[in-house]
C-alpha cells in the first residue's frame, strides 16, 4: 500500500455556485496535465467543455490547465476531492483500491467560498466513493447525512455551518461508468445541474 497526499487540495473560481467532488486523482502514470481529472480517458473535461460551448484545444501541459480553469470560471463551478491523504492498493486508479487516511477540509473550503450552494458527487458505488467519504466526514462533526437511494440523478440537502447545501448525486465521468450511460445523457445531466 502506498500513501499519497492530494497534489492540489481544491480549485474554486470567484463566486463559484457549485462544487463537484470526486474521490482522489488517478495514478501519476495516467496524468496528461497537472490538474483535476487529468486522465485523458475520463469524460469530465469533455462534458464541461460541451456545457460551456467550447472545444478543448489543449490536452497536455500548462495550457491544458489554464483552459480547464477558464471553463470552470465560465460555469461558476469548483472542483475538489474528498481524499486529502489516501493509501492506494494494487497501484491502480480504481476507487475500490483507495483507503482514506485524511479527509479534505470541506468545511474550510465552504467557509472560504460562501457562494457555493450546491455540491455534486461523481461517485457513489462501493465503500470508497466520494459520497460515502462525505457521509463519514460529516459524521466526524456529528452531522447526520443519509445517502439518497434510487435512480440518479438523486437530490437531497444537508445543513453545514448553518447553511442548507443542495446535494446532487450524478453518474461518474469515468470510462467504466460510460458503459452504462451514453455520453450525451451525461452531458445533459451535468448541464441541468450546472446551468441555472
N, C-alpha and C positions, 0 to 999 in steps of 0.2 A: 504494500500500500504506500502510495506516495502522497505527501501533504502538499497542498498548493494554496497560495494566497491570491485572492482576486486582484487582477492587474489594474482595474480602473475604478472600482467602487460603484460609481453611477455617473450618468450624464443627464442633466435636465436643462433644456434651454429656458431662457427667461419666460415667465408666465405660462409654463407648461400646465396643461389642464389634465393630462392623462399620463400615467406611468405604466409601462409594460415591464413585468418582472418575469425573468426566467430562473433557471437553477444556477448554472455556472458555465464559464466558457469551455469550449471543447479542448482537447489536447492540442498543444502548440503546433504539432505537425500538420494540423488541419486548418491553421490560420492562413488567410490571404492578406489580412491587414490587422493593425493593432487597435481593434475596437470591438464593440459588441457584435455578436453574430458574425464572426469572421470566417466561418466555413462557407465557401462559395456554393456548396450544395444545399445549404439551408435557404429556404424561400423568404426569410424575414425581410431582407432588403428589397427583393423584387416586389414583394407585397407593398411595402412602404412607398417605394418609388411609384408604383402604379397608382396608389391612392393620391400621391402628391402630383400626379400628372407629369411625371418625369421619366426619362430613360437613364439608367445608370451608365455613366461614362467611364468610371474607373473601377477596376476590380482588385487592385493592389496598391499598397503604399499610402503615403500621407494624403494624396489626392482623394483616395477612396474614403478615408476617414473624414476629411473635410466635407465631401459630397454627402455623406450619410448624416453628418451633424446638421447640414443645411436642410435636409429632408425632415429631420426631427424638429428643427426650428419652425419650418413651414407648417408642420402638423401639430405644433404645440404639444409634443409628446416627449417624455423622457424614458430612459431605459436603465434598468438595474437587474441584479440577480439577487437571490436570497442567500446564496452562499458567499461568505467573506473568506472563510478558510474551509477547505474540504480535504478529505482523503479520497484518492482515486484508486479503485481496484481495477485490475485487469488492463490498465493502461489504455483504455479507450474512452470515447466521449459519451457513452450511454448514461442517462440519468441513473439507471439502476445500479451503476457501478460507482456512484458518488455517495459519500457518507459525510454528513455535516459535522464540522468541528466548531465553527463560529458563524453566527448569522450576520448578514449585512445589517447595519444600523438603520433600519427602515423608519423608525421613529424620528431619528435625527434628520433623515432625508426629507420626511414630510414636514417637519418643523421648519426646515430651511427653505422649503418650497410650498408655501401655503396655498398657492393657486391650484395645486393638484386636487382634483375631486373624484377621480376615477382610477382604479388600479385594474389592469388587465393581466391575467395569468396565462402563460402559454403552455404550461404542462400540468397534468393532473393525474397521470396514471402511476401507480406504484408508490412505495414509501418515500422515494427520493424524487419528489416533484415539487415545483415551485409553490403550489398552493398548500401542499401538506407541510412544507417547511414554514410557510407563512403562519399556518394554524399553530404549529409548535412554538414559533417565535412570539405570537400573541399570547399564548398560554403562559410564557415566562413572565408576562406583565399582568397575569390574571384577567386577560380579556378572552371571553368565551367566543369562539367562532366556529360555525358549522359549515363544512364544505357542502355546497349545494349538489344535489344528485339529479340525474336525468340527462336529457339530450342537450348538448351545447348548441348555442351559447346559453350559459347559466348566469343568473344575476342574483346578487344578494347585497347586503351592506353590513358595515361594522363601524362602530364609533371608536375613533382613535384620537386621543388628545382633545376630546370634547367635540370633534367634528365627524359627521357622518360621511363615510367614504363608500362610494359605489364600488362593488367588486364584480368583475366580469371574468368568467372562465371560458376561454376560447380553445380552439384546436391548436396544437403545436404547429410550428412552421418548419419542422424538420422533415426531411425527405421520407422518413418512416411513416409519419402521420399523413404525408401526401398520398400514400397508397389508399387511404380511407376517405379522403375528401378531395374534390377537384380544386385546382389552383384558383380558378375564377370564383368558386364558392368561398375559399379562404379570403380572397381579396374583398369580396362583398361583406363578409362577416366583420373583418377588421375595419373596413371603411365605415360601416354603420355605427361602430363604437368610437371611431376617431373623429369623424366629421359630424359636428353638432347640427 
